[in-house]
Amino acid sequence: MKKTIKKQVFLTVMGLFIGLGAFAQDITGTWKGTLSVQGAEMPLIFNVSNEDGTISSTMDSPSQGATDIPMDETTFADNTLTIVFKQAGIKYEGTLDANKVSGTFYQGGMEFPLNLEKTEKTIPGNPELPSSDDELTSLVAFDKGDFKYSVEDYFAKPKASTFRFSPDGKYISYREKDDDGKRHIYVKEVESGNVTKAIEEKEELVRGYAWLNNNRLAFLTDKGGDENYHVFAVDLDGSNLKDLTPFDGVQAQFSNLLPEDKEHIIVNLNKNNPQIFEPYKVNVITGELTQLFKNDDPASPIIGYDFDKDGNLKGYTKLKNGVDQDYYYQDGNGGFKVLKSLNWKDTFAVLNFDYATENEHDAYIVSNLDSDKARIIRYDLKEDKVLAEVFANDKYDVSNLGLSKKRGYELDYVSYEGDKQVIIPLSDTYKQFHKRVTESFPGKQYSIADATDEEDKVLVFLQSDKLYGEYHSYDVAKDEFTFLYNLMPQLKEEDMAEMRPITFTSRDGKTIHGYITLPKNAVDGAKVPVIVNPHGGPQGIRDSWGFNPEAQLFASRGYATLQVNFRISGGYGREFLESGFKQIGRKAMDDVEDGLKYVVEQGYVDKDKAAIYGGSHGGYAVLRGLTKTPDLYACGVDYVGVSNLFTFMDSFPEYWKPYLEIVREIWYDETIPEEKKIMEEVSPVYQIDKIEKPLFVVQGANDPRVNINESDQIVEALRAKGQDVPYMVKYDEGHGFGKEENSIALYKAMMGFFAKHLGEQEKATPIKG
């Protein structure tokens, strides 16, 4: 079983070490100790091995689910173990005596005792639980049929993707997949056609990239899905690679590009305290970091910063009492003062400063302070007053806009998401552009993927429920579109399934929206099996209209897919969102059940052949559905889902802990006896006897959000009562699978599971080869 690297560690001091020099045989093995820092205790495990005379070591952090973190260097001489981690300025020295190492941990002028004892090596979770490769292969075999499209057709990464212009438009960059599945970043000179590999994807995935200036790009990567991202910079020819945030056990959050300063960016780091983030200005060439502001109150941390285009801090949001928020703005004397005292459920956020006016304090704000639906307003932050309403909708939240830097930051458009994405053009220039796009590509949704600084070239991304995505370049001077790339040309639009918006009334009278994706025979009137797919989050997240590879794969096998934007989903206003608080696993699940009832009544699906599948909160909804309404579903697939609300909240990563009180307001608070009782009732692990239908469980071992223990608990409990539970664990993944081979393996097994437990279907091959 492949073990992988994970770097989710408690403090910057945890970014640790090991890689041996001089060596004695009795230093090999696994050594465990506990480091105490600022009242917090963190168990650490060091694994020392000697293969063919080469000494290597790794570190595990069990409480964070981190395993096999590679170390730099270690020496062992005269029974003294010396470990150095250069980048973090860490040193450990200890003396070996039998099966103990007594020593001291040093960093930044501080010293901490750290004593190690020999132990047995472990990996995240219970390694005896995951199903064998042979068992999962047997499951895959149930997906039989003369299908026109394979799982790979839907989930193999596109050969090329993520196209971007350089700021001056002389180059276009893109990802391209090689024969080994690695997705490198290439740069093509538009005039000559010359192509250069700028960023090489190695063992770890490149999670995202962007142009910094005309000569340099940035990209993000972590270790094994642990979400401790590093920001790297590299020249467009692949030279001068620089880790801009070289801190292990630290998460870097990309914050701001600075349009007026092409040599610097702003990133947020939790390197001084793992629970809170502070902003740093980073030189993208030298890597020099300058801390811009201190976030030194963990009890009331800053949770958001507003910088202007020049990198000046204009305002910030500070969490208070775990649930309330104060928005601070410049006081005119070099400091900041409270402008707004808000509840965390209030929305008052800067979308962009309005550089089209002479008043530097004018800004575009999204707010719901005096309305149920979020709306966009122009606001004078110094005077604390509304200047004008920009746009509002009486059914949906509005929270997006576009500005033209070239035309003095003129407001081009606002947009919102209803049943589909809606763009409202405002400037004359954008009205003409919007008309050209919509007339040229009827039935498609579009977005602006990129534009040059001069705005003379625009990269347009097109999508629909039947089109995964196409890139087109628009030359403004010539007023013409040039086709660039179809991300999934193997999937023909005429073969894809229709995704229909639906609206129904819940059992307690709420209007609920959602989507049903129908295979072709269902459109023709046949009742088909359905896979109910609750979304993750759950708060503030929603399902959307567009191409959904999962739903299209399911449709290719003859299954409809139901997606319900149940109460607590985002985009429908504050009242709808808050109506789902303290209702997770209860009324939120009622809405899902009511959605299933609705599509059954419409004649779309067979009520006796309904499965339930979801990830994260959706995985929890699977387990809850199988316990709340055990007769409603034929089977379920739980993907990185919560099984026990108590252990879920106890295992939060450090940077989530400032939000624990908010989570308790959204979910439940175990310190309140009535709510603790509800938590027991809605935690599936306490309702095991009600799960009788087949269940397939899937987990990433390095998941920092939903710890592997959540899946282990449910698998162990069900197997203890004699139930067969296939269990897929990937030891190089986190919260959801990012690697192509793992995603394909997951969906192949899932298709086999559904074929086995939804029974023989008349439709078996609605899309035939």
N, C-alpha and C positions, 0 to 999 in steps of 0.2 A: 504494500500500500504506500503510495507516494506521499511523503511528508513535505510540506512546503514552508516557505518563509513568511513570517508575519511580524510586523513591527508596532503593534498597538501596545505601547508601554506607558506606565503611569506618569513619569516625570521626564523632563529633559535628561536628567541623570540616568534614566533607564535606557538610553539609546545604545546600550553597552557593546561589548568587547569580546574577546578571546580569539586566539590563534597562536599556537604555542611555538616556542623556540626550543631551548634545551629542555630535556624531557626525562622524567622517571616513570616507570611503568605504572606505579600506584597512583599517579595523578589522573590516569584515564578513567572515564566513567561519567556518571551524572552527579552533580553537586547542587544541593539546594540550601538556600538561606533566605532570610527575611530582612529587607532594608526598611528602616523606619525614618521617614522624612516628614517633618512638620505634623507629627501626630498620625500620619497615615502609614500603614504597613503594606508592603508589597512583596510577596514571595517571588524569588528569582531562582531559576534553575540553569546551570551551566553544563553543557554536554561536551566532554573532551574525548576526542578519538585520535587514533594513530593508524593510518592506512599506508602500508608500504613505506614506512618511515616518515611520512608527511603528517604533521600534526595539524588538526583543525578543530574548531569548536563552534558551538552555537549557544544561543540563550533562549529560554522559554519564560513567558510571564503567564502562568496559569490563570490568574484572576482576570486577565484581559484576553484570554484565548489566543495568545501569541506563541508561536513555536518556531524553532529553527532559525533564529535571527543570526546571520553570520557575523563573526567577530574579526577584529583587525590583527592584534598580535598579543602574544603572552610569552613570558619566559618562566622557566622553573629550574632554579639552581639552589643548592644548599637548603633544600626543603622550603624555599620561599617562592611563592607563586606571585608573579607581578603581571598585571593586566593593564594595558594602555589602550584607550580609545581616543585617538588623536583629534578627530574633528570636534568632539564634544569636550575636549580638555579633561578627560576622566582618567584616573589611575586607581588601581586596586592592588594592595599588597597583603598577602596572607601567608601564614606559616602552616605547613602540613604536619599533622600529628595523627598517625593512624588514619582513621576515617573522618577527620575533621580538618578544616582550614580556618584558622582564626586570623581575621585581618581587618583592614580599614579601607573604606571607600572615600576617595577624594574627588572633589570637583569645585572649581571656582572659589578656592580658599576655604571650603567647608570640608569637614571630616565626619564620617558616619561609620559606626562599627558594622561590619558585615561578616558573619561567621557562617561557614558552609559545612554541610554534612553530606556524606555519600548517600545516594538514594537510587531509585529506579527511574529511568526515563519514561515520560508520558507524552502523549499527543492530545490535542483537544478532544474532549468527549470520550466516550467509551469505544475503543477501537474494535471491540467484539461485536458491535451492533450493526455496522453497515453491511448491506448485502454484498455478496461476492460478485465478481464480474460475470461469472457463469449464470448466477441467478438473474442478474439484470439482462443478460443476453437472452435468456429464456423468455423474459417478459417482452422484450422487443419483438420477438418472433410472432406474437399474436397480431401484429399490424400487417395483415396479409391483404393483398389486392393488387390489381393492375392499375396502380395510381399513375396519373400523368406527371405528378410532381412529388419529389422526395422531400424528406425533412431538410436535407441540405439545401434544397432550392429556396426554402424560406429562411433558414437560419445561418447559412454560410455567410460570412461577412462579404459585402460587395467587393469586387475586384478593385475598384477605386471609389473613393468617397471623400467627404469633408473638403470640398474645394474652397480656396480662399485666394483673393488677390493680394499681392504686395501693395503697400500704401500708394506707390507711384504707378501701379498697374503694369510694370514691366515684366512681372513674374506672376505665375499662378501656381499655387501649391495644392497638394492633394495627398491623401493616403492611397497606397497601393499594396495589395496583398501578394506575398510571394508564395512559392509552392509549399512552404512549411506553415503557412497560415499567419505569418508575421506581417503586420500592417505598418510599413515604413512610411515616412513623410518625404515626398519628392517635391522638387521645385523645378518648374519648366519656364525657361525664358520664352516669352510670347513671340518675339520677333524672330529668333533663330530656331526655336524648337528644341534647343539643348535642354537635357534633363539631368538633374543631379540629386542624389540621395542626401537629404539634409539631416534627417533624424532616423536612426536605426532602432527599431523595436526589438529588444532582446528578450530575456526571460520574462520580464515584467511588462504589462500592457502600458502603452502610451494612452493615457486617459483623456487627453485633449491637447490641442495646440493652438497657437495664434501667432500672427506677425507682430513683432515689437517695433520694427522700423523697416526700412527698405533692404537691410542687410542681415537682419537677425530675427530668429523665431524663438518662442518659448513653448515648453510642453510640460505636462504633468505626468507623474508616475508614482505608484506606491509599491508595496511588497505584498503579494499574495492576496490582495483585496482588503488590506487592513485599514485603508483610507487615511493613512498618514502620508499625505501627498508631499512630494518634493517638486519644486519649480526649477526646471533646467532652461538654459538659454544656449543657442548654437547659431553659428553663422549659416547662411543659406547654402553654402557648399559643404556643410557638415563639420567644419573646423571650429576651434575655440569653444568646445563644449564646456559648460560651467554649471555646476549645481549651485543655484542661487540660494537655496535654503538647506544647507548641509547638516541637518540636525536629526538624528535618529529619535524615534518615539515622539516626533513633533508633527503636527498637521499644518501644512501651508494652505491657506485659502487665497486664491488669486482675487484681488480686490479691484484694482483700477489700472487701466492703461491711461497714460497721460498724453493727450493729443498734442499738447504744446511742448512736451519734453520726451523725445524719442529714446533717451538713454536711461530712463527710469520707469519703474512700475511700483505699485503699492501692493504688498501682500500682508495678510494677517497671519500671525504665528502664535501658537500656544506654548512657546518654548520656556517662558518664565513661570508659567503655571498651567498645567494641563487642562484646567477647567475653563480658562478664559483666553481670548485672543487679543493681540495688540498689533497695531499697524506699523509696518516698516517700509521705508523707501529703499528700493533696491536698485543698484546700478547694474544694468543687464549685461554690461561688458566685464566689469571687474568683480561683481558680486558683493561690493561693499554695501552693508546694511546700516541704515540710520533709523533708530526708533523714533517714530513721530509723536507718539502719545502713550502715556502709561495707563494701564488698566489694572490698577493695583488694589482693588477692593473686591475680593472674591465673593463677599456676601451680597454686593450690589454691583455686579460687573457690567461693563459696557458691552452691548450685544450688537451694535451696528454703528458704522462710521459713515459720514457724508463728506466726501472730498469734492472740491470743484475741479475743473479741467486742468488747473495748474498745480494740483496736488495740495491745496490748502484745506485744512480741516475746518469745515464750516459748522458742523453740528454732529451730535451723536446721541444714541439712545441708550439709556442706562436702566437695567433691571432693578426693581426695588421690591423688597419683601418677597422675592421669588415669583411674584405675579404682576405687580404694577410696573409701569414704565414712566420715566421722565425723559422728555426730549430736550436736550440742551442745545442752545444756539449761541453764536458769538455775542459777547456782551459789549463789544466796541472798545474794550480796554485790554485786549489780549487774552481774555479769559472766556468763560462760558457761563450762561445762566439758564435756568429752567424756563423753557418756553411753553411746554405742554406737560401736564401731569395726566397720564393715560392709564387705563386698565389695559392689560395685555391683549384683550379682545378688541380694543379700539385700533383703527387704522389711521395713521397719519405719517406718511412716509414721502421723502423726496424722491421723485422719479428722475428729475434733472433740474439743474439750475437754468433759469431763463436768461441766456446770454444775449438775447435780442433786445433787451431793455438796458437802460443806463444804470438802473438800480441793481447793484450786485447782490441784493438780498431777495430778489424775485425768484420764485421757483415754481415748477410744476409739481403739485402734490396729489397723491392719491389719498382720499379720506372717506371715512364713513361716520365722522363724528356727529353729523346732523342728518344722516340718512341711513337706511337699511342697506342699500347697495353702495359699494365703493364707487366714487366718482372722481374725475380729474378736475382740479381747480388750479388757478394761478393764485399765488400767495406771496405776500410780503412778510418774510420771516422776521425782519427787524421790528416791524410794526405789529406783527401778530394779527394780520387781517386778510380776509379773502378779497382778492382783486376782481376775479371773474370766475364763473363756471365754464370750464372748457368743454366737458362732455359728461353726460350721465345717461343711463338706461334704466328703465323702470323694472326690468326683469333680471338683469345680469350685472355683475360687478364689471367695472371698466378700469383697467389698470395698466394700459400700454400705450405708448406714443412713439413717434419718430420725428427727429429733428434733422435739418440740413445744415451741417457745419459750413459747407461751401456758400450757402445763401444766408450767412449771418445767423444761423441757428433758427431759421424759420420753422414753424410747426407744420410738418407735412401731413401727419395722419394720427388718428387714434384707432385702437382696435379693442375688441372684446370677444369673448367666446360664448356663443349661445349654443344652439344645436350644432352649429358649425362656426368656424372662425369668421368674424365680420371685420372688415377694414373700412373705415370712414375717411376718405381723402379730404384734406382741408386746404392745402395750398394749391394754387393754380397749376404749378409744375407737377405736383403729385397726382392731381386729378387727371391730367393728361396721361401720365405713366400708368395709373390704375386702369384707365379705360383701355390702353393698349394691351396690358397684360390680360385682363379679363376677356377682351374680345378675341385675343390671339389663342387663349387656352381656356375655352369654355368648359365649365364643370370641374375645374381644378381649383384647389386652394393654393395661394402663393405666399411666399415670404421672401424678404430680402436677406440672402445669406451673407452678402458682403457688398462693399462698394469701395472704389478707390477714393483717396483723399479729395481728388478733384471732382468726384461724383460723375465722371464721364463714362465710367463702366460700372454696370450693376450686375451682380450675380443673383439670379432669380431661382428659387427652389420651388418646384411644383409637386403637388401630391393630391391624391384623392383616396377614396375608400378602396379603389382598385389599382392604384398606382403607388408603388413604394416610394419613388422619388426620382425626379429628373432635375438636372442643372441646365440652365440656359443663361448665356451671357447677353446683356443688352448694351448696345453701343448707343449712347444718348445722341451723339452728333448725327449718326446715320439713321437713327430711329429704327434699328433692326435687331432681332433676336438671332443668336447663334446657338444651336444645340451643342451642349458639351458632353453630357453623360447621363445614361440611364443606370441607376444604381442596381437594379435587378431586372435586366433585360430578359432573363429566362422565365419570368412570371408575366404571362400575357394578360392584359387587362380584360379581354373578353372571357377569360377563364376564371377571373376572380369573383368573389362573392360580394353581394350588396350589403352595405352597413346602413341600417335604417334608424334614424332617431325615433324614440318612443316617448310617450308621456302618459302617465297613469296616476290614479289617486290612491294613496295609501289607506290602510284600514282606519286610520284616525284622521283622514281628510287632507293630508298634505299632497301637494302636486310634486311628483317625482319624475325626473327625466332619466333617460338612459339610451342604450343602443342594442339592437338585435342584428347580428350578422347571419345571413341566411344562405345556406347552400342552394344551388339552383333548383333542386327538386322541391325544396320548401317554398320557393317563390312560385313554383308551379302548383302548389297546393298540398304537397305531402307533409305529414307530420313527422318530424325528425327528432332524433335525440338532441339534447341541449346541454351545453357546458356553461354553468353559471359561474361568472368570473368577477367576484368582488375585488375592487381595487385596493391598493396599499394605502399607507398613510396612518389613519384614515382622514384626519382633520385637514381640510383645505385642499385635498387632492381630488381630482375628478377624472373620469374617462372622457375621451374626446373622439370626434368623428375624424376618420382618416384611415390610412392603411395600417392594419394591425396584423403582423406576421402570425401571431398565435391564432387569432380568429380565422385567418385565411387557411392556415394549416388544418385547423379543426374542420372548416367547411370542405376542404378537399377530401376529408374522410367522411363527410356527410353529417357533421354535427353543426348545429347552430350554436352561436355564442351570445349569451346575455350579459350585458354590463349595465349595472344600475348605479346611478349617482345618488346613493342613499343619503339621508340626512347626516350632516357633518361634512359632506363633500363641499369643495370650494367652488366659487364662481356664481353662486345663487343668492348672495346676500348674507348679512350677519345673522338674521333670525334663523334662516335655514341651517347655517353652520352650527349655531349654538344649540339648536334643537336636538342635535346629536350628542352633546356633551352628557356624560354619565349614562349614555344609551348604547355604548359600544357593546356588541354582543346581545343587545336587547332590541330596542326599537329600530336601530340601524339594521339589524338582521331581519326584523319584520318587513322593512322596505324591500330587501332582497327577495324575501319569500313572496311578497305582493307582486313584485316584478315578474317572478316566475309564473304566478297565477295569471297575470295579465297576458303573457305571451301564449300560455296554454289556451286561454279563452279566445285569443285571436286565431287559434287554429294553426299556429306556426309549429308547435313542438309537441312531442309525446310526453305527457306528464309522468309516465312510468319509466322513462329513460332520461332522467336528469342527473348529471354529475355536477360536482362543485370543485373548482380549482382556483387557487390564488396564491400570491406571494406576499410576504411580510404581514401587514394586517390582513391581506387577502388570505394568507395561509392560516391565520388565526380564525378568519371567518369560515374556512373549510372545516376546521375542527369544531368550531362552535355550531356550525350548521349540522354536522353529524351527531351532535349531542342535543341540540335544541329541538330539532325536527328530524329525528333519526329515520323516519319513514319517507321523508321527502326526496332524498337523494339515493341514487344507486351506488355511488362510490365517490371518492374524493382524492385530490392531490394537494398536499400541504407543502408549499415551497417557502423555506426560511420563515415559517410562521411561529407565532407565540402560542405556547400551550399553557403557560402558568403565569398569570399576571403578577404574582408576587416575585417570582425569580426574574421575570422580565425587567421589572423596575429596579431590582437589586443589582442587575448586571449592566446598567447603563455605562457607556464609555464616559471617561472623566469630563469631556467637553459637553456632555448632555446634562450633567448633574445640576448646573445652575437653573435648568428648566424643569426640575423635578416637580416643583409646586404647580407649574402650569400643566404638566402631564397629569398630575393628580386631579386638576380641575376638569381636564378633558376626559380622562379615563375614570379612575376611582381613587379614593384616598383610604388606604388600609388603616389609618389611625382613627377613622370614624367607624364605629362598630357596625352601623347599618351598611356602610359601603364595603367594609371588609367582608361582610356576609355576601353581598352581591358579587364581589370579586371571586369568592369561592364558587358561587353558582355559575358564573360565566367563564371560569377557567376550565378548559376542557380536560385538563389532567385530573381534575376532581370528579369528572363525570364519565370516566372510562367505561363503566358498565353500559352506558347508553350507545357507545359506538359499536355497531354491529356490521356496518357496511364496509367493504374493502377500502383500504387507505394506503396511499403511496406517499412517503415522506422524503423530502429533498432538502439538503443543507450544505452550506459552505462552512468549512471548519473554522475559518478565520473571521467569521462574521462579528463585527464589533457592535452591531445594533441588536440583533436577535442571536444571542449566544447559542452555540451548538447544544447546550444543555436543554434548551427548549424543545428541540427535536428528540434528543435522547430520552427525555422523560416520557414522551408520548409513545415512542417505539417500545421502550422497556415495559411500560404499563400494559400496552396492548398485547405484547408477546407473552407477558406473564399470565394473561388469561387465555392463552392458546390461539391468538389471532395471528394470521400470517400478514406481516407488514413489510413489503419491500422498502428498503431504505438506501438512498443514494447520498453519499457524502463525498465532496471533492475537497481535498486538502490544500488546494492552491486557489481557493476562492473565498469570497467574503459574503456580503449581503446581496445575493444574486450573482449568477455566473457571468463573468465577463469574457472568458476564453471560448473561442469558437468551438473547439472540440468538446468542451464540457456542455455547452448549450445544445449542441447537436445530440450528444448522448442523452441529455435530459429529455428532449422532446421525442426521441425515438422510444425511450422507455415509457414516456407518458402516453404515446399513441398506442403502444402495446397494452398498457394498463387499461385505457379506455376501451380498446377493442375487446379485451377479455371480459370486462365487467359491465359494459353497456349492451352486451349481447349481439346476436346477429342482426344486422340492419339490412333492409331491402336496398337501401341506397348505396351499399358498400363502396361503389366506385362512381361517384357523381361526376368526377373529372377523369375520364379514361384516356389512356395513352393509345 
